[in-house]
Amino acid sequence: MKRSFLKKFGEKFIEGLLMLSGTVTSLSVVLIVIFLFSEGLGIFSKSPVEEGNAIVLNYKNHVRELDAAQLKKIFDQEIVSWKELGGNDDSITLFTVNDLEKYFSEADLGDSLQFIPQCESRLVDSLTGIIAVIPERHIGKDFKGRKLAMDHVSLKEFFAGREWFPTAHPAAVFGTLPLLLGTLWVSLGAILLALPLGLATAIYMAEIANPRVRNIMKPLIELLAGIPSVVYGFFGLVVIAPFIQNLFDLDVGETALTGSIVLGIMALPTIITISEDALRTTPRAMKEASLALGATKWQTIVRVIVPYSMSGITAGAILGIGRAIGETMAVLMVTGNAGVIPHTILEPVRTIPATVAAELGEAPQGGIHFKALFALGCVLFLITLAINIFVEFVSSRKKMGKRV
């Protein structure tokens, strides 16, 4: 009786531990996602102008709105006239606090620089084409200028913007289109390379190779999964990049194609291992029945074994695709790290994970750049989630078709 009670108590205790473990794990995942989105969505409530600064125009200037990309072009002197922005036919005069000595003497500024706000006010009032970046605290009630209203970063600017310059002066530019296209270019190329090759290798190991060959190949392939990504990056930088550069006569070999090849190699062990294990779970009776009905070995593989193992193959594909999309260090090393919109797979690109890895250490915590990087993490999470849902949907449709 006592032994039975202890056995039941032990079972209940273990059951409780398992339930607690599952609850803690699920709750941790939910909290991580909540934290990611709470930080990332904060970018859409912030102005792209540097914190503590304001953009000021002359009262006679008819321009009412400017976005961060236009401000960058103005301060890069790509735009030199207000007429290009719908304003008067005046040339643009740039001014920052560092330019005070060009317009005022030390006596004008004061012994302890106490007259700087008044000097800035007079200067803005005297130059109709001026655009000034001055500290917010210098703008008082008697300031003779108009503060330019800058809207918060919008969804359209964030997802459709063609430039990513988080440190641009005086307003940061957060256009993720180059990063999105770079991620898709590299990931799609890796998937197109890894999926067919990985599935073919898995079929060979599961159904064609003799046990001796399989016992040699399987540990070697699984060993590839344990190689650090930085080693793959060095391999791609030293071997694949020069090969691509010479093959296509390019200026540089660090391109989207190089990244696709490296990521495809990295995803192969996951796809091969999981797919091969799934293929080997096909019941022997099903194979023998197919062969007994007159089907060839290849017909049995294509029409019986692969469809039966599709759920496992799908799982391997999802994990392989996930590694390709989320990989950081190797991609950072071999893709050129250029935040421009790619037009071919033979151009340098920059992916979302590489951007987060390269810039997170330099972004001030809590600032708009910091939140923009978290927003990129949210985008990456949604892309991976969408791919998983799509693959699961296709897999379920195939299963329903078989039942019908």
Backbone torsions as a table, in degrees:
resi	resn	phi	psi	omega
1	MET	NA	-47.7	-180.0
2	LYS	-63.8	-39.9	179.3
3	ARG	-64.0	-40.0	178.7
4	SER	-63.5	-40.3	179.7
5	PHE	-65.4	-42.8	179.4
6	LEU	-64.9	-36.2	179.0
7	LYS	-65.0	-44.9	179.1
8	LYS	-64.8	-40.3	179.1
9	PHE	-63.3	-41.5	178.5
10	GLY	-63.2	-41.2	178.5
11	GLU	-63.9	-43.4	179.4
12	LYS	-65.0	-38.9	179.8
13	PHE	-63.9	-45.3	178.8
14	ILE	-65.0	-40.9	178.2
15	GLU	-61.0	-41.2	178.1
16	GLY	-64.3	-41.0	177.8
17	LEU	-62.9	-41.9	178.9
18	LEU	-64.2	-42.2	178.9
19	MET	-64.8	-41.1	178.0
20	LEU	-62.8	-41.7	179.0
21	SER	-62.2	-46.0	178.8
22	GLY	-63.5	-39.8	-179.8
23	THR	-65.6	-44.7	-179.7
24	VAL	-63.4	-42.5	180.0
25	THR	-63.3	-48.4	-179.9
26	SER	-62.4	-42.9	-179.9
27	LEU	-64.8	-36.6	178.8
28	SER	-63.4	-43.4	179.1
29	VAL	-62.6	-45.2	-179.8
30	VAL	-62.2	-43.6	-179.4
31	LEU	-65.3	-38.1	178.2
32	ILE	-63.0	-44.7	179.3
33	VAL	-63.4	-43.4	178.8
34	ILE	-61.2	-44.6	179.3
35	PHE	-62.7	-42.7	-179.5
36	LEU	-59.1	-48.1	-176.9
37	PHE	-74.8	-33.3	178.6
38	SER	-64.9	-36.8	176.8
39	GLU	-76.0	-42.7	-176.0
40	GLY	-67.0	-41.5	-178.0
41	LEU	-70.8	-13.1	179.2
42	GLY	-64.3	-19.7	-179.8
43	ILE	-64.6	-28.7	-175.9
44	PHE	-82.3	3.3	174.9
45	SER	-114.3	11.3	-178.1
46	LYS	-119.8	149.5	174.8
47	SER	-83.6	143.7	179.7
48	PRO	-73.6	-10.1	179.6
49	VAL	-70.1	143.6	179.9
50	GLU	-53.8	134.0	-176.2
51	GLU	-59.8	131.6	-179.6
52	GLY	91.9	-8.2	179.4
53	ASN	-108.6	162.8	177.0
54	ALA	-138.5	150.3	175.7
55	ILE	-99.3	125.3	-173.8
56	VAL	-124.3	138.3	177.6
57	LEU	-123.0	164.4	172.6
58	ASN	-70.1	148.8	-177.7
59	TYR	-62.3	-26.8	-177.6
60	LYS	-82.2	-5.8	179.2
61	ASN	-76.0	125.3	-176.0
62	HIS	-85.0	-6.1	179.1
63	VAL	-72.8	125.5	-176.0
64	ARG	-106.5	-27.4	-175.9
65	GLU	-135.7	140.3	172.5
66	LEU	-141.1	143.0	174.5
67	ASP	-101.4	174.4	-174.8
68	ALA	-62.9	-37.3	-179.5
69	ALA	-65.8	-39.0	178.3
70	GLN	-67.8	-39.2	177.2
71	LEU	-61.3	-40.7	178.7
72	LYS	-62.2	-42.2	179.9
73	LYS	-66.3	-34.3	177.8
74	ILE	-65.1	-48.2	-176.9
75	PHE	-77.7	-16.2	170.6
76	ASP	-87.7	-0.5	179.7
77	GLN	61.3	29.5	170.0
78	GLU	-80.4	-25.9	172.8
79	ILE	-115.6	122.3	-173.8
80	VAL	-120.3	-2.6	-179.6
81	SER	-134.3	142.1	178.3
82	TRP	-68.8	-18.9	179.2
83	LYS	-64.1	-31.1	178.0
84	GLU	-66.7	-18.1	-178.8
85	LEU	-109.0	12.8	178.6
86	GLY	87.8	13.8	-179.7
87	GLY	-103.6	-159.2	179.6
88	ASN	-70.0	165.8	178.8
89	ASP	-83.7	61.5	179.8
90	ASP	-117.1	145.2	173.6
91	SER	-74.7	150.3	-177.2
92	ILE	-86.1	129.2	175.7
93	THR	-108.9	120.2	-178.5
94	LEU	-89.9	140.7	178.8
95	PHE	-146.5	133.4	169.6
96	THR	-131.7	173.4	-179.7
97	VAL	-59.4	-29.2	179.9
98	ASN	-67.7	-15.0	-178.0
99	ASP	-93.6	5.1	-176.6
100	LEU	-57.7	-39.6	-176.6
101	GLU	-67.1	-18.2	177.8
102	LYS	-73.3	-25.6	-173.6
103	TYR	-112.8	-21.0	-173.4
104	PHE	-134.2	150.9	176.1
105	SER	-87.7	170.7	178.7
106	GLU	-63.1	-32.8	178.0
107	ALA	-66.1	-38.3	178.6
108	ASP	-64.2	-37.8	-176.1
109	LEU	-78.4	-22.3	179.3
110	GLY	96.6	157.0	-178.2
111	ASP	-60.4	-40.1	179.3
112	SER	-111.6	26.2	177.8
113	LEU	60.0	29.7	-176.2
114	GLN	-76.9	-14.7	-177.1
115	PHE	-99.1	10.7	-179.1
116	ILE	-58.2	-47.7	179.7
117	PRO	-57.0	-41.2	179.6
118	GLN	-66.5	-38.8	178.0
119	CYS	-64.4	-43.7	178.5
120	GLU	-62.4	-40.6	179.9
121	SER	-62.4	-45.0	180.0
122	ARG	-64.5	-39.2	-178.5
123	LEU	-66.5	-45.3	179.2
124	VAL	-62.5	-35.2	-179.2
125	ASP	-73.0	-27.0	-175.1
126	SER	-88.8	-22.6	-177.2
127	LEU	-111.8	111.7	-175.8
128	THR	-70.6	-24.9	-177.0
129	GLY	-98.3	13.1	-174.0
130	ILE	-78.1	146.4	166.3
131	ILE	-131.5	116.4	-170.4
132	ALA	-116.2	140.0	172.8
133	VAL	-109.3	109.8	-176.4
134	ILE	-132.6	158.5	178.1
135	PRO	-62.2	141.4	-179.5
136	GLU	-57.8	-34.5	-175.9
137	ARG	-70.9	-13.6	179.7
138	HIS	-83.4	-8.6	-178.0
139	ILE	-91.8	105.0	178.6
140	GLY	-103.5	-171.9	-178.4
141	LYS	-67.2	-30.7	-177.5
142	ASP	-96.5	15.5	-179.6
143	PHE	-69.2	128.5	-175.3
144	LYS	-94.6	68.7	179.1
145	GLY	-168.1	168.4	-178.7
146	ARG	-113.8	122.5	178.3
147	LYS	-74.3	126.4	-179.6
148	LEU	-77.2	123.9	179.5
149	ALA	-77.5	123.4	177.9
150	MET	-111.0	120.3	179.2
151	ASP	-70.0	163.8	174.3
152	HIS	-67.0	161.4	176.3
153	VAL	-61.4	125.1	-177.5
154	SER	-96.0	162.7	177.0
155	LEU	-61.4	-38.2	-179.4
156	LYS	-64.0	-46.2	179.0
157	GLU	-63.2	-37.9	-176.0
158	PHE	-70.4	-44.8	-174.5
159	PHE	-91.9	-25.5	-177.5
160	ALA	-105.9	-5.9	178.9
161	GLY	-63.8	141.8	-173.7
162	ARG	-98.4	2.0	-179.0
163	GLU	-134.1	142.6	175.7
164	TRP	-122.6	99.7	178.2
165	PHE	-133.8	81.9	-175.9
166	PRO	-68.9	-15.0	-179.8
167	THR	-109.3	15.5	-179.4
168	ALA	-64.3	144.7	179.1
169	HIS	-108.9	134.0	5.1
170	PRO	-96.8	-0.6	-179.4
171	ALA	-131.5	134.2	-180.0
172	ALA	-71.6	144.8	179.9
173	VAL	-112.8	118.8	-177.4
174	PHE	-119.0	77.0	174.3
175	GLY	-104.7	114.5	-172.4
176	THR	-92.2	0.0	-177.1
177	LEU	-57.6	-44.0	177.0
178	PRO	-60.8	-38.1	-178.9
179	LEU	-70.8	-40.0	178.2
180	LEU	-62.9	-47.2	-179.2
181	LEU	-66.0	-38.2	177.6
182	GLY	-63.0	-42.2	178.1
183	THR	-63.4	-44.0	-178.7
184	LEU	-67.9	-40.0	178.6
185	TRP	-58.5	-52.6	-175.3
186	VAL	-67.2	-43.6	-177.3
187	SER	-67.2	-43.3	-180.0
188	LEU	-62.8	-42.9	177.6
189	GLY	-62.2	-40.7	178.9
190	ALA	-65.0	-40.1	-179.5
191	ILE	-66.6	-44.5	179.9
192	LEU	-63.0	-28.8	177.9
193	LEU	-82.6	-44.5	-169.7
194	ALA	-79.7	-39.7	-174.7
195	LEU	-62.8	-54.8	-180.0
196	PRO	-62.3	-43.8	-178.0
197	LEU	-67.3	-41.1	179.7
198	GLY	-65.7	-43.5	179.3
199	LEU	-66.0	-40.7	178.9
200	ALA	-62.4	-42.3	179.0
201	THR	-65.7	-40.1	179.4
202	ALA	-63.9	-41.6	178.2
203	ILE	-64.0	-41.7	179.9
204	TYR	-62.3	-46.3	-177.5
205	MET	-67.4	-35.5	-174.9
206	ALA	-81.4	-34.8	-169.1
207	GLU	-122.8	-17.8	-172.7
208	ILE	-115.2	-45.3	-176.1
209	ALA	-66.0	144.8	176.1
210	ASN	-74.2	160.2	-174.5
211	PRO	-55.9	-34.5	-178.0
212	ARG	-65.7	-45.4	178.8
213	VAL	-64.3	-42.0	-179.2
214	ARG	-62.9	-41.6	-179.0
215	ASN	-66.4	-21.7	175.7
216	ILE	-85.6	-43.5	-175.0
217	MET	-70.1	-41.6	-173.3
218	LYS	-60.6	-48.7	177.2
219	PRO	-63.2	-35.1	179.1
220	LEU	-65.2	-42.4	179.3
221	ILE	-66.9	-41.7	178.5
222	GLU	-66.3	-28.7	177.4
223	LEU	-66.1	-32.4	179.2
224	LEU	-61.9	-32.4	-179.5
225	ALA	-67.4	-21.6	-178.2
226	GLY	-92.5	-2.3	179.2
227	ILE	-74.1	130.4	179.8
228	PRO	-59.6	146.9	-176.5
229	SER	-63.7	-29.7	179.8
230	VAL	-65.3	-29.5	176.5
231	VAL	-67.6	-43.0	174.7
232	TYR	-60.0	-39.3	178.7
233	GLY	-62.3	-42.9	177.0
234	PHE	-63.2	-41.5	178.8
235	PHE	-61.0	-45.2	179.1
236	GLY	-64.6	-36.9	-177.6
237	LEU	-71.7	-35.9	-174.5
238	VAL	-90.7	-33.5	-173.3
239	VAL	-107.4	-56.6	-171.7
240	ILE	-73.1	-44.2	-177.7
241	ALA	-59.5	-48.6	176.4
242	PRO	-61.8	-35.8	179.4
243	PHE	-63.9	-45.4	178.7
244	ILE	-64.2	-40.4	-179.9
245	GLN	-62.1	-44.2	-179.8
246	ASN	-73.5	-36.6	-176.9
247	LEU	-65.4	-42.0	-176.3
248	PHE	-105.9	7.6	177.8
249	ASP	54.4	56.2	-178.0
250	LEU	-100.0	162.8	175.8
251	ASP	-70.4	-38.7	177.9
252	VAL	-134.9	154.4	180.0
253	GLY	-97.1	-7.9	179.9
254	GLU	-81.3	93.0	-174.9
255	THR	-130.4	177.1	176.5
256	ALA	-63.0	-35.3	178.8
257	LEU	-64.4	-41.6	177.7
258	THR	-60.9	-45.5	177.7
259	GLY	-62.1	-38.9	179.1
260	SER	-63.1	-42.2	-179.8
261	ILE	-65.1	-45.2	-179.6
262	VAL	-63.9	-44.5	179.5
263	LEU	-66.7	-36.7	177.3
264	GLY	-61.4	-42.3	177.3
265	ILE	-63.7	-39.9	-179.1
266	MET	-68.1	-32.5	-178.3
267	ALA	-81.7	-19.0	-176.0
268	LEU	-57.8	-48.2	-177.4
269	PRO	-57.2	-41.4	179.6
270	THR	-63.8	-48.3	-178.2
271	ILE	-64.5	-44.2	-177.3
272	ILE	-65.3	-48.1	-175.2
273	THR	-62.5	-50.0	-177.2
274	ILE	-68.8	-40.7	-179.9
275	SER	-66.6	-40.2	-179.8
276	GLU	-65.3	-41.1	177.1
277	ASP	-63.8	-38.0	179.0
278	ALA	-67.7	-41.2	-179.6
279	LEU	-63.9	-34.9	-177.8
280	ARG	-76.0	-9.6	177.7
281	THR	-84.8	-4.5	178.3
282	THR	-62.3	126.8	-178.0
283	PRO	-57.3	138.9	-180.0
284	ARG	-61.6	-32.6	-178.8
285	ALA	-62.5	-38.2	179.3
286	MET	-65.5	-41.0	178.6
287	LYS	-64.5	-46.3	-178.1
288	GLU	-65.8	-35.6	178.1
289	ALA	-65.0	-40.8	178.9
290	SER	-64.1	-44.6	179.2
291	LEU	-66.3	-36.4	-179.9
292	ALA	-66.0	-28.2	179.3
293	LEU	-81.4	0.7	175.1
294	GLY	103.8	1.4	179.0
295	ALA	-72.5	147.1	175.8
296	THR	-78.7	172.8	-179.9
297	LYS	-63.1	-40.1	179.9
298	TRP	-69.4	-38.8	176.3
299	GLN	-62.3	-38.5	177.4
300	THR	-64.3	-41.1	179.5
301	ILE	-64.1	-47.0	-173.9
302	VAL	-73.2	-39.6	-170.3
303	ARG	-103.2	-10.6	-178.7
304	VAL	-121.7	-57.8	-171.9
305	ILE	-69.1	-50.6	-178.3
306	VAL	-62.8	-47.5	177.8
307	PRO	-61.0	-38.7	-179.8
308	TYR	-64.8	-33.1	-176.2
309	SER	-95.2	12.3	-171.9
310	MET	-60.8	-34.8	-179.2
311	SER	-64.8	-41.9	177.6
312	GLY	-68.3	-39.1	177.2
313	ILE	-63.6	-39.8	177.8
314	THR	-61.7	-42.8	178.5
315	ALA	-61.3	-42.9	177.5
316	GLY	-63.7	-38.9	178.9
317	ALA	-65.2	-42.3	-180.0
318	ILE	-62.5	-45.4	-180.0
319	LEU	-65.7	-38.8	178.1
320	GLY	-66.1	-42.9	178.5
321	ILE	-65.0	-39.9	178.8
322	GLY	-60.4	-40.4	178.3
323	ARG	-67.7	-37.9	-179.7
324	ALA	-65.0	-42.3	-177.0
325	ILE	-73.5	-38.6	-173.8
326	GLY	-92.0	-1.0	-177.7
327	GLU	-66.7	142.5	-172.3
328	THR	-116.7	-66.5	-166.5
329	MET	-65.1	-47.3	-178.0
330	ALA	-62.1	-40.9	-180.0
331	VAL	-66.2	-39.9	179.4
332	LEU	-59.8	-31.4	-175.0
333	MET	-84.0	-29.4	-168.0
334	VAL	-116.6	-1.4	-176.2
335	THR	-102.9	1.0	178.1
336	GLY	90.6	-21.7	175.4
337	ASN	54.3	44.2	-179.9
338	ALA	-107.6	117.7	-177.3
339	GLY	-84.1	59.3	178.2
340	VAL	-125.2	158.2	-179.3
341	ILE	-71.1	120.2	179.9
342	PRO	-81.2	143.7	177.5
343	HIS	-108.4	-22.2	174.6
344	THR	-138.5	167.0	179.8
345	ILE	-76.7	-4.5	-179.8
346	LEU	-97.8	17.1	178.5
347	GLU	-110.6	152.7	174.0
348	PRO	-63.8	144.3	-179.4
349	VAL	-138.1	174.3	174.7
350	ARG	-137.8	129.3	-177.1
351	THR	-97.5	166.4	180.0
352	ILE	-63.4	-49.6	179.2
353	PRO	-59.9	-38.5	179.3
354	ALA	-65.4	-37.2	178.7
355	THR	-64.8	-45.1	179.6
356	VAL	-62.1	-44.3	-178.7
357	ALA	-65.4	-37.7	-175.4
358	ALA	-77.5	-28.6	-169.6
359	GLU	-111.0	-17.2	-173.4
360	LEU	-62.7	-35.5	-179.5
361	GLY	-68.8	-21.2	-177.8
362	GLU	-99.4	-10.9	-176.3
363	ALA	-81.9	127.0	177.2
364	PRO	-61.2	131.4	-176.5
365	GLN	-63.2	130.1	179.6
366	GLY	88.1	-11.2	-179.9
367	GLY	-78.5	176.8	-176.5
368	ILE	-69.0	-33.7	176.8
369	HIS	-65.1	-42.3	177.8
370	PHE	-59.2	-45.7	-178.8
371	LYS	-71.2	-31.5	176.9
372	ALA	-63.7	-37.5	178.3
373	LEU	-68.3	-36.6	174.6
374	PHE	-66.6	-35.5	176.4
375	ALA	-63.3	-36.9	174.6
376	LEU	-63.0	-38.3	175.6
377	GLY	-61.4	-39.1	177.3
378	CYS	-63.1	-42.1	178.9
379	VAL	-62.3	-43.5	179.0
380	LEU	-63.3	-40.5	177.1
381	PHE	-61.2	-44.2	-179.0
382	LEU	-67.6	-36.8	177.3
383	ILE	-63.1	-47.4	179.6
384	THR	-63.1	-41.7	178.7
385	LEU	-62.8	-42.6	179.7
386	ALA	-63.5	-40.4	178.7
387	ILE	-64.6	-43.5	179.0
388	ASN	-61.1	-44.5	179.9
389	ILE	-63.9	-41.1	-179.2
390	PHE	-64.8	-45.0	-179.6
391	VAL	-64.3	-42.1	178.3
392	GLU	-63.9	-38.2	178.9
393	PHE	-64.2	-46.4	178.7
394	VAL	-62.3	-42.1	-179.9
395	SER	-63.6	-42.1	179.4
396	SER	-67.6	-35.9	177.5
397	ARG	-63.5	-38.6	179.1
398	LYS	-65.9	-39.7	178.9
399	LYS	-65.5	-39.7	178.9
400	MET	-66.9	-37.7	178.2
401	GLY	-63.7	-37.8	178.9
402	LYS	-65.7	-40.0	-178.4
403	ARG	-65.3	-39.7	177.7
404	VAL	-65.1	NA	NA
